[in-house]
Amino acid sequence: MADTTSKVYIEWAEIHELVNIICDNLALYPHIDSVHGLARGGLIPAVMISHQKGLDYVQEADITENTLIVDDICDSGHTLDNAPGWWYAVLHHKPSASFEPTIWGKIVKDQWIVYPWEREDSETIQDYLKNE
């Protein structure tokens, strides 16, 4: 069966816009005092949020109930379902996911998002599904 998932290539300008949306929404959560990015997709947006909001970037061992966990997308929900933490932010959220993050920059449907830090020839399948 052929892969029919459409790819959408995101530019840095959109990443900045989505990070701004997340940072603006953080005003609703004044207790958040640190950020952690999930490897690999959440690292860059987490650092951007950390710089913009002046929040400490923490390693996994230092996550507290006041740490915002960041990923690039909530696609199936599998990654965030298994992530540590209490508060979650993503650049893109698919409403069909089994997990709902606390904050997201934009809702998307069936596209496969290719971020500027990824390879353009990325496969339209999550890493954890490749061996199944």
Phi and psi in degrees as GROMACS dihedral restraints (atoms count N, CA, C in turn):
[ dihedral_restraints ]
;  ai    aj    ak    al  type     phi  dphi    fc
    3     4     5     6     1   -74.8    20    10
    4     5     6     7     1   147.8    20    10
    6     7     8     9     1   -78.9    20    10
    7     8     9    10     1   120.7    20    10
    9    10    11    12     1  -110.0    20    10
   10    11    12    13     1     9.5    20    10
   12    13    14    15     1   -71.5    20    10
   13    14    15    16     1   127.9    20    10
   15    16    17    18     1   -82.8    20    10
   16    17    18    19     1   140.2    20    10
   18    19    20    21     1   -95.3    20    10
   19    20    21    22     1   139.3    20    10
   21    22    23    24     1  -122.2    20    10
   22    23    24    25     1   120.7    20    10
   24    25    26    27     1   -92.7    20    10
   25    26    27    28     1   119.3    20    10
   27    28    29    30     1   -93.8    20    10
   28    29    30    31     1   135.8    20    10
   30    31    32    33     1   -93.6    20    10
   31    32    33    34     1   162.0    20    10
   33    34    35    36     1   -58.7    20    10
   34    35    36    37     1   -35.5    20    10
   36    37    38    39     1   -59.1    20    10
   37    38    39    40     1   -40.1    20    10
   39    40    41    42     1   -69.6    20    10
   40    41    42    43     1   -35.9    20    10
   42    43    44    45     1   -59.0    20    10
   43    44    45    46     1   -46.2    20    10
   45    46    47    48     1   -61.1    20    10
   46    47    48    49     1   -41.6    20    10
   48    49    50    51     1   -61.9    20    10
   49    50    51    52     1   -43.9    20    10
   51    52    53    54     1   -68.1    20    10
   52    53    54    55     1   -38.8    20    10
   54    55    56    57     1   -63.3    20    10
   55    56    57    58     1   -39.9    20    10
   57    58    59    60     1   -61.2    20    10
   58    59    60    61     1   -41.4    20    10
   60    61    62    63     1   -61.9    20    10
   61    62    63    64     1   -46.1    20    10
   63    64    65    66     1   -60.8    20    10
   64    65    66    67     1   -46.7    20    10
   66    67    68    69     1   -62.3    20    10
   67    68    69    70     1   -40.1    20    10
   69    70    71    72     1   -61.7    20    10
   70    71    72    73     1   -41.1    20    10
   72    73    74    75     1   -72.7    20    10
   73    74    75    76     1   -18.2    20    10
   75    76    77    78     1   -65.2    20    10
   76    77    78    79     1   -17.1    20    10
   78    79    80    81     1   -60.7    20    10
   79    80    81    82     1   -24.1    20    10
   81    82    83    84     1   -77.2    20    10
   82    83    84    85     1   -10.0    20    10
   84    85    86    87     1  -129.6    20    10
   85    86    87    88     1    66.9    20    10
   87    88    89    90     1   -65.4    20    10
   88    89    90    91     1   -15.6    20    10
   90    91    92    93     1   -77.1    20    10
   91    92    93    94     1   -15.6    20    10
   93    94    95    96     1   -68.8    20    10
   94    95    96    97     1   121.4    20    10
   96    97    98    99     1  -125.3    20    10
   97    98    99   100     1     4.0    20    10
   99   100   101   102     1  -155.6    20    10
  100   101   102   103     1   165.6    20    10
  102   103   104   105     1  -134.0    20    10
  103   104   105   106     1   144.2    20    10
  105   106   107   108     1  -136.0    20    10
  106   107   108   109     1   131.3    20    10
  108   109   110   111     1  -101.2    20    10
  109   110   111   112     1   131.7    20    10
  111   112   113   114     1   -75.1    20    10
  112   113   114   115     1   135.0    20    10
  114   115   116   117     1   -72.1    20    10
  115   116   117   118     1   137.8    20    10
  117   118   119   120     1   -98.8    20    10
  118   119   120   121     1   -36.4    20    10
  120   121   122   123     1   -66.0    20    10
  121   122   123   124     1   -25.3    20    10
  123   124   125   126     1   -88.6    20    10
  124   125   126   127     1   -10.6    20    10
  126   127   128   129     1   -62.4    20    10
  127   128   129   130     1   -51.9    20    10
  129   130   131   132     1   -66.1    20    10
  130   131   132   133     1   -49.4    20    10
  132   133   134   135     1   -62.8    20    10
  133   134   135   136     1   -33.0    20    10
  135   136   137   138     1   -64.6    20    10
  136   137   138   139     1   -41.7    20    10
  138   139   140   141     1   -66.1    20    10
  139   140   141   142     1   -39.4    20    10
  141   142   143   144     1   -62.5    20    10
  142   143   144   145     1   -44.3    20    10
  144   145   146   147     1   -63.7    20    10
  145   146   147   148     1   -43.1    20    10
  147   148   149   150     1   -57.1    20    10
  148   149   150   151     1   -47.8    20    10
  150   151   152   153     1   -65.7    20    10
  151   152   153   154     1   -46.0    20    10
  153   154   155   156     1   -65.7    20    10
  154   155   156   157     1   -37.8    20    10
  156   157   158   159     1   -97.9    20    10
  157   158   159   160     1    -4.5    20    10
  159   160   161   162     1    68.9    20    10
  160   161   162   163     1    30.3    20    10
  162   163   164   165     1   -94.2    20    10
  163   164   165   166     1   147.9    20    10
  165   166   167   168     1   -68.5    20    10
  166   167   168   169     1   139.1    20    10
  168   169   170   171     1   -91.3    20    10
  169   170   171   172     1   126.5    20    10
  171   172   173   174     1  -119.4    20    10
  172   173   174   175     1   153.0    20    10
  174   175   176   177     1   -80.5    20    10
  175   176   177   178     1   167.2    20    10
  177   178   179   180     1   -56.2    20    10
  178   179   180   181     1   -38.6    20    10
  180   181   182   183     1   -65.4    20    10
  181   182   183   184     1   -19.1    20    10
  183   184   185   186     1  -105.0    20    10
  184   185   186   187     1    11.1    20    10
  186   187   188   189     1   -67.9    20    10
  187   188   189   190     1   133.0    20    10
  189   190   191   192     1  -121.7    20    10
  190   191   192   193     1  -177.7    20    10
  192   193   194   195     1   -70.6    20    10
  193   194   195   196     1    -4.9    20    10
  195   196   197   198     1  -106.8    20    10
  196   197   198   199     1    14.3    20    10
  198   199   200   201     1   -96.5    20    10
  199   200   201   202     1   133.2    20    10
  201   202   203   204     1   -88.8    20    10
  202   203   204   205     1   123.1    20    10
  204   205   206   207     1   -93.1    20    10
  205   206   207   208     1   129.4    20    10
  207   208   209   210     1  -120.4    20    10
  208   209   210   211     1   137.2    20    10
  210   211   212   213     1  -137.7    20    10
  211   212   213   214     1   167.3    20    10
  213   214   215   216     1   -75.9    20    10
  214   215   216   217     1   -41.2    20    10
  216   217   218   219     1  -146.1    20    10
  217   218   219   220     1   145.9    20    10
  219   220   221   222     1  -104.8    20    10
  220   221   222   223     1    95.3    20    10
  222   223   224   225     1   -91.5    20    10
  223   224   225   226     1   -77.1    20    10
  225   226   227   228     1   -87.7    20    10
  226   227   228   229     1   -25.2    20    10
  228   229   230   231     1    98.7    20    10
  229   230   231   232     1    -9.6    20    10
  231   232   233   234     1   -58.1    20    10
  232   233   234   235     1   -48.4    20    10
  234   235   236   237     1   -63.0    20    10
  235   236   237   238     1   -49.4    20    10
  237   238   239   240     1   -70.4    20    10
  238   239   240   241     1   -30.9    20    10
  240   241   242   243     1   -59.3    20    10
  241   242   243   244     1   -29.9    20    10
  243   244   245   246     1  -104.0    20    10
  244   245   246   247     1     6.8    20    10
  246   247   248   249     1   -87.4    20    10
  247   248   249   250     1   150.6    20    10
  249   250   251   252     1   -73.0    20    10
  250   251   252   253     1   162.9    20    10
  252   253   254   255     1   113.0    20    10
  253   254   255   256     1   178.8    20    10
  255   256   257   258     1  -124.0    20    10
  256   257   258   259     1   -23.9    20    10
  258   259   260   261     1  -125.8    20    10
  259   260   261   262     1   135.3    20    10
  261   262   263   264     1  -135.7    20    10
  262   263   264   265     1   140.0    20    10
  264   265   266   267     1  -133.7    20    10
  265   266   267   268     1   141.2    20    10
  267   268   269   270     1  -136.5    20    10
  268   269   270   271     1   153.1    20    10
  270   271   272   273     1   -68.4    20    10
  271   272   273   274     1   -46.5    20    10
  273   274   275   276     1  -125.8    20    10
  274   275   276   277     1   140.2    20    10
  276   277   278   279     1  -128.4    20    10
  277   278   279   280     1   130.6    20    10
  279   280   281   282     1   -99.0    20    10
  280   281   282   283     1   119.3    20    10
  282   283   284   285     1   -62.0    20    10
  283   284   285   286     1   -17.2    20    10
  285   286   287   288     1   -78.2    20    10
  286   287   288   289     1    -5.6    20    10
  288   289   290   291     1   -65.1    20    10
  289   290   291   292     1   154.7    20    10
  291   292   293   294     1   -80.2    20    10
  292   293   294   295     1    -2.8    20    10
  294   295   296   297     1  -130.4    20    10
  295   296   297   298     1   140.0    20    10
  297   298   299   300     1  -115.0    20    10
  298   299   300   301     1   114.4    20    10
  300   301   302   303     1   -67.7    20    10
  301   302   303   304     1   162.6    20    10
  303   304   305   306     1   -68.4    20    10
  304   305   306   307     1   -43.0    20    10
  306   307   308   309     1  -135.5    20    10
  307   308   309   310     1   141.5    20    10
  309   310   311   312     1  -142.5    20    10
  310   311   312   313     1   157.0    20    10
  312   313   314   315     1   -83.9    20    10
  313   314   315   316     1   -38.4    20    10
  315   316   317   318     1  -157.3    20    10
  316   317   318   319     1   144.4    20    10
  318   319   320   321     1   -89.3    20    10
  319   320   321   322     1   135.2    20    10
  321   322   323   324     1  -130.2    20    10
  322   323   324   325     1   163.1    20    10
  324   325   326   327     1  -106.2    20    10
  325   326   327   328     1  -103.7    20    10
  327   328   329   330     1  -100.5    20    10
  328   329   330   331     1     9.7    20    10
  330   331   332   333     1   -74.8    20    10
  331   332   333   334     1   153.2    20    10
  333   334   335   336     1   -99.2    20    10
  334   335   336   337     1   112.5    20    10
  336   337   338   339     1   -82.8    20    10
  337   338   339   340     1   129.7    20    10
  339   340   341   342     1  -113.1    20    10
  340   341   342   343     1   113.7    20    10
  342   343   344   345     1   -84.6    20    10
  343   344   345   346     1   158.8    20    10
  345   346   347   348     1   -60.9    20    10
  346   347   348   349     1   -23.2    20    10
  348   349   350   351     1   -89.1    20    10
  349   350   351   352     1     2.3    20    10
  351   352   353   354     1  -104.4    20    10
  352   353   354   355     1   165.4    20    10
  354   355   356   357     1   -72.8    20    10
  355   356   357   358     1   142.4    20    10
  357   358   359   360     1   -67.4    20    10
  358   359   360   361     1   -23.6    20    10
  360   361   362   363     1   -95.9    20    10
  361   362   363   364     1    25.8    20    10
  363   364   365   366     1   -58.6    20    10
  364   365   366   367     1   146.3    20    10
  366   367   368   369     1   -79.8    20    10
  367   368   369   370     1   148.4    20    10
  369   370   371   372     1   -89.8    20    10
  370   371   372   373     1    54.7    20    10
  372   373   374   375     1  -150.1    20    10
  373   374   375   376     1   139.9    20    10
  375   376   377   378     1   -67.7    20    10
  376   377   378   379     1   146.8    20    10
  378   379   380   381     1   -54.7    20    10
  379   380   381   382     1   -40.3    20    10
  381   382   383   384     1   -71.1    20    10
  382   383   384   385     1   -13.1    20    10
  384   385   386   387     1   -94.1    20    10
  385   386   387   388     1   -11.5    20    10
  387   388   389   390     1   -61.2    20    10
  388   389   390   391     1   -33.4    20    10
  390   391   392   393     1   -92.8    20    10
  391   392   393   394     1    -0.3    20    10
